Amino acid sequence: MANTPQAKKRALQNAKRFSVNKARRSRIRTYLRKVEEAIASGDKSAAQEALRIAQPELMRGVSKGVFHKNTASRKMSRLASRVKALG
């Protein structure tokens, strides 16, 4: 356990940051899941709309340090190509 006041403060900050990041990560995954569900249903317009909403949310996660930039770019690229392939 933390002994110094500085270490105690850092432990509290880490716990708070973890919960914020966890909520943000969960929110992003929800948006990505909506895109996946729209792709699975075969509805191209719904998939495009879901992707349009998910992209800024994913990049916001990058700017907040929840995801790496390349990871987010890879996810967006793969989703976009799958949406584009819908008939």
C-alpha positions as CSV (number, residue, x, y, z in Angstrom):
1,M,0.0,0.0,0.0
2,A,1.1,3.6,-0.6
3,N,3.0,5.1,2.3
4,T,3.9,8.6,1.3
5,P,1.3,11.3,0.8
6,Q,2.4,11.6,-2.8
7,A,2.0,7.9,-3.4
8,K,-1.5,8.0,-1.8
9,K,-2.5,10.8,-4.0
10,R,-1.3,9.0,-7.1
11,A,-3.2,5.9,-6.1
12,L,-6.4,7.9,-5.9
13,Q,-5.7,9.6,-9.2
14,N,-5.0,6.3,-10.9
15,A,-8.3,4.8,-9.6
16,K,-10.2,7.8,-10.9
17,R,-8.5,7.8,-14.3
18,F,-9.1,4.1,-14.6
19,S,-12.8,4.4,-14.1
20,V,-13.1,7.3,-16.5
21,N,-11.1,5.4,-19.2
22,K,-13.1,2.3,-18.6
23,A,-16.4,4.2,-19.2
24,R,-14.9,5.8,-22.3
25,R,-13.7,2.5,-23.7
26,S,-17.1,0.9,-23.0
27,R,-18.9,3.8,-24.8
28,I,-16.6,3.4,-27.8
29,R,-17.1,-0.4,-28.0
30,T,-20.9,0.3,-27.9
31,Y,-20.6,2.5,-31.0
32,L,-18.5,-0.1,-32.8
33,R,-20.9,-2.8,-31.9
34,K,-23.8,-0.8,-33.5
35,V,-21.8,-0.6,-36.7
36,E,-21.1,-4.4,-36.6
37,E,-24.9,-5.0,-36.0
38,A,-25.8,-2.8,-38.9
39,I,-23.3,-4.6,-41.2
40,A,-24.7,-8.0,-40.1
41,S,-28.2,-6.9,-40.8
42,G,-27.1,-5.9,-44.3
43,D,-28.6,-2.4,-44.1
44,K,-26.0,-0.2,-45.9
45,S,-27.5,3.2,-45.0
46,A,-27.8,2.3,-41.3
47,A,-24.2,1.0,-41.3
48,Q,-23.0,4.2,-42.9
49,E,-24.8,6.3,-40.4
50,A,-23.5,4.2,-37.5
51,L,-19.9,4.4,-38.8
52,R,-20.3,8.2,-39.3
53,I,-21.2,8.5,-35.6
54,A,-18.6,6.0,-34.4
55,Q,-15.6,7.6,-36.1
56,P,-15.3,10.8,-34.0
57,E,-16.0,8.8,-30.9
58,L,-13.1,6.5,-31.7
59,M,-10.8,9.4,-32.5
60,R,-11.8,11.1,-29.2
61,G,-10.6,8.0,-27.5
62,V,-7.3,8.4,-29.2
63,S,-6.9,12.0,-28.1
64,K,-7.8,11.0,-24.5
65,G,-5.2,8.2,-24.5
66,V,-7.6,5.3,-24.3
67,F,-6.6,3.8,-27.7
68,H,-3.5,4.1,-29.8
69,K,-3.9,6.1,-33.0
70,N,-2.9,3.2,-35.3
71,T,-5.4,0.9,-33.6
72,A,-8.2,3.3,-34.1
73,S,-7.2,3.9,-37.7
74,R,-7.1,0.2,-38.4
75,K,-10.6,-0.3,-36.8
76,M,-12.1,2.5,-38.8
77,S,-10.4,1.4,-42.1
78,R,-11.7,-2.2,-41.7
79,L,-15.2,-1.1,-40.7
80,A,-15.3,1.4,-43.6
81,S,-14.3,-1.3,-46.1
82,R,-16.9,-3.7,-44.8
83,V,-19.6,-1.0,-45.0
84,K,-18.5,-0.1,-48.6
85,A,-18.7,-3.8,-49.6
86,L,-22.4,-4.0,-48.6
87,G,-24.6,-4.4,-51.6
